[in-house]
Amino acid sequence: IAMVFQNYALYPHMNNYDNMAYGLKNRGYSKAEIDAKVREAARILQLEDHLERKPRQLSGGQRQRVAMGRAIVRQPKVFLFDEPLSNLDAKLRVDMRLEIKNLQQRLGITSVYVTHDQVEAMTLADRLIVMNGGVAEQIGTPIDIYEKPASQFVAGFIGSPAMNFLKGKVSDDKKHVTVGDGVMLDLDHDIEAGRDVTVGIRPEHLELLKDGEGRINAGVRMVESLGAETLAYLDFGANADNVTLRLQGTHKFEKGEKLSLSVPASKIHLFDIESGQRI
């Protein structure tokens, strides 16, 4: 098992070559073996021109690559990554995320990766374990967990912006749920009549329609234009905090403007109010 730490944990008085070689020297490898392993790891991580430098002469991303190189040279059966990107700026995190993904695919070594960043989790994982208070709330592929979260905690943790949650009550015909100020939404399966539930809707699953065509009418509270997408924060009425609508591209809305919306029945998630478990 080889570990990559959050804070790099490099020896500042050693150059990068010696930092990567240190574990092998302790294990009694010959100089020739050490040199071959270190230079191969440096080639993989594009550090060949930085081996004689000290860690302080490198950027944060380069230092993290040295720390990864120290783990790679050991040729372990398992990598442990402890939030290795949390100390890097946003752009560097994206670059390093791609490097780690490519590295894992090239080396084919099982990696256990701990992160609080759900984007890292979704993009890096083959299988994802969502932990809450030391308990595995759900285990599965990233897409399975995104599409069918096992609990309200998982649903709120995976996805950005986070899933919208509204208080709801199942209708007497068991085929609808009422939220906000009497808004009735279709369900794709029967639920116990009159049951109080938490309704989950992802911002990207709310569909903007022409005036009057949608079952939901909501007022605009605030808009964030991000260029590639637009986030609108909506007023759904009683029992509903800010509801987020996510649209591709640029859309111009005025504060207080009424929008007509719908959501496919297959995209509505229901959770038990008490346990938070998926219904």
HELIX and SHEET records of a PDB file:
HELIX    1   1 ASN A   16  ASN A   26  1                                  11    
HELIX    2   2 LYS A   31  ILE A   44  1                                  14    
HELIX    3   3 GLU A   48  HIS A   50  5                                   3    
HELIX    4   4 PRO A   55  GLN A   57  5                                   3    
HELIX    5   5 GLY A   60  ILE A   72  1                                  13    
HELIX    6   6 ALA A   90  LEU A  107  1                                  18    
HELIX    7   7 GLN A  118  LEU A  124  1                                   7    
HELIX    8   8 PRO A  142  GLU A  147  1                                   6    
HELIX    9   9 GLN A  152  PHE A  157  1                                   6    
HELIX   10  10 PRO A  203  HIS A  205  5                                   3    
HELIX   11  11 ALA A  265  LYS A  267  5                                   3    
SHEET    1   A 3 ALA A   2  VAL A   4  0                                        
SHEET    2   A 3 VAL A  78  ASP A  82  1                                        
SHEET    3   A 3 THR A 110  VAL A 114  1                                        
SHEET    1   B 2 LEU A 128  ASN A 132  0                                        
SHEET    2   B 2 VAL A 135  GLY A 140 -1                                        
SHEET    1   C 5 VAL A 183  ASP A 186  0                                        
SHEET    2   C 5 HIS A 176  VAL A 179 -1                                        
SHEET    3   C 5 ASN A 164  VAL A 170 -1                                        
SHEET    4   C 5 ASP A 196  ILE A 201 -1                                        
SHEET    5   C 5 HIS A 269  ASP A 272 -1                                        
SHEET    1   D 5 GLU A 207  LEU A 209  0                                        
SHEET    2   D 5 LYS A 258  SER A 262 -1                                        
SHEET    3   D 5 ILE A 216  SER A 225 -1                                        
SHEET    4   D 5 GLU A 229  ASP A 235 -1                                        
SHEET    5   D 5 VAL A 243  GLN A 248 -1                                        
END                                                                             
